[in-house]
Amino acid sequence: MQHVTPQARQVNFGRTPTKALLIIGAAATILGLLICIAFVVAAGVDYRLTEDLGIDPGPTPPAIVAGMTAGFWIFVVGIVTLAAAGFLRILRR
């Protein structure tokens, strides 16, 4: 096993932030997508329940729309983060 000096650790530390960006971007993308899917299912359930009561379904409730919007923007931030991490990885090669 080689002895690594503190200076060598600092030099090798440069790749860790890119990996962290990739992990954060992937997690945000998956989380945003799951949130969107959950709220789309919630909107469908709400529509179906309203239809079963014999009431003409109106617009989607604001809470469901807000949840879908939040999930969408988390997804977008994740995609942008993944793109930035990929760009940084290309630059470092």
N, C-alpha and C positions, 0 to 999 in steps of 0.2 A: 504494500500500500504506500502510495506516495504522500509525502508531506506537502500540504498546500498552505502557502503563506496567506496572510490576510489580503495582501495586494492581489494575489491571483484570484481570490474569491470575489473581489470587487470587479475584476475584469470579466469573470464568468457570470456575474450577476446580471449582465445586460440582457440576456435572453429571457429571464424570468418574467418581466413585465408583459412581454408579448404573449407568453403562454397564459398569463393571468387574464389578459384581454380576451384571448380565445375562449377561455373557460367562462368568463363573465358574459361574453357575447352569446355563447351557446346557451347558457342558463337563462338569460333574458329572453332569447328567441323562443325557447321551449316554453318558458313560463307564460309569455305573452300569448303564444298559440293556444296553450291549455286554457287560459282565462277566456279567450275569445270563444273557444269551443264550448266551454261551460255556460257562458252567457247566451250563446246561440241556442243551446239546448234549453236553457231557462226560458228564453223567448218562445220557443216552440211549445213547451209545457204550458206556459201562460196562455198562449193562443188556443191550445187544445182545451184547457179548462174553461176558458171563456166561451168557446164554441159549444162545449157540452152543457153549459148552463142555459143555452138558447139565446145568448146575447151576441149581437154582432160584434166581433172583435174590432177594437179601435186601434189606435196607434200603440206601439210598444211602450211599456212604462219607462219613464226617464231613468230609473235606477238600472234597468237592463241595458239601455242604450249607453249610459255612462260606463258601465262595466265593460261592454264591448269596445268602447272607445279607448278606455284605459289599457285593456289587453292589446289592442291594435298598436297603440303607441309604445308599449313595452316591447312588442314584437319588432317594431321599426327601430327602436334604439338598439336592440340586440343585433339586428341585421347590420346596422351602421357600425356597431362595435366590431362585429366579425369582419366586415370589409376593411376597417381601419387596421385591425390586427393582421389580416392577410397582406395588406399593403406594406405595413411595417416589416413583416417577415420577408417579403420580396426585396425590400430596400436593404435589409441586413445581409442578404446573400451576396 
